[in-house]
Amino acid sequence: MITLMITSLIGTGFGAGWWFSGATAVSGGTALVVLGAVITVFLSGWALRFGRSGGQLPAGGGRESSPFGKNYGIAVLLMVVGIFAGSRLLTVLELPQAIPAWVLFMVGLHFVPFVKIFGSVRYLSLAALLCGAGVLAVVLGAAGLEWAWRLVPGFGGAAVLWGTVVAGLLDGQKLVERQSA
């Protein structure tokens, strides 16, 4: 349960980052910023409440079985290196507008090994949706829709991450209810 709580908080936080990236690209986006803050607070509160409800369950495997180990660290490190290398290349090629799409694509790719690390195929859907949003931003941006360079990765990344958090917490709640009954 603690793993779901931690991953939900991570997803909520990074979803907020993507949301605010999109909202700041919209003229007069104050209402969008407020909406993003409300969603972030709601999801964070839900994740923390869920973590407390999981305390009723029997203890898990302990620190040695935590998915946040070496393979997790390698996946995150490769993502960071890919983000910086690709962003630098896009800057040299004078395509800085494509950097948010590239970052979202790399974030999506880094979830692929999480299927094995966390033992959940949900990460494969998450990876595909994030990569797809990055590709969609490139396609729309290259077609001349300038707004797509920032808005598709921003709001698309937030929607995918927050949607995954909601799905995970709903599944977790069902598990708690079944095991508590």
URRAFEN-V510441 format. One line per field, one symbol per residue. ss: DSSP state (~ for helix, > for strand, _ for the rest). psi: psi as a letter, one per 40 degrees, with the letter a starting at -180 (. if undefined). A space follows every 50 residues. Layout:
BEGIN
ss->???
psi->???
END
This chain:
BEGIN
ss->_~~~~~~~~~~~~~~~~~~~~~~~_____~~~~~~~~~~~~~~~~~~~~~ ~~~~~~______~~~____~~~~~~~~~~~~~~~~~~~~~~~___~~~~~ ~~~~~~~~~~___~~~~~___~~~~~~~~~~~~~~~~~~~~~_____~~~ ~~~~~~~~~~~~~~~~~~~~~~~~~~~~~~_
psi->dddddddddddddddddddddddeehhfeddddddddddddddddddddd dddeeeiiiaeaddehefadddddddddddddddddddddddeffddedd dddddddddeededdddefhedddddddddddddddddddddeegddddd dddcddddddddddddddddddddddddde.
END
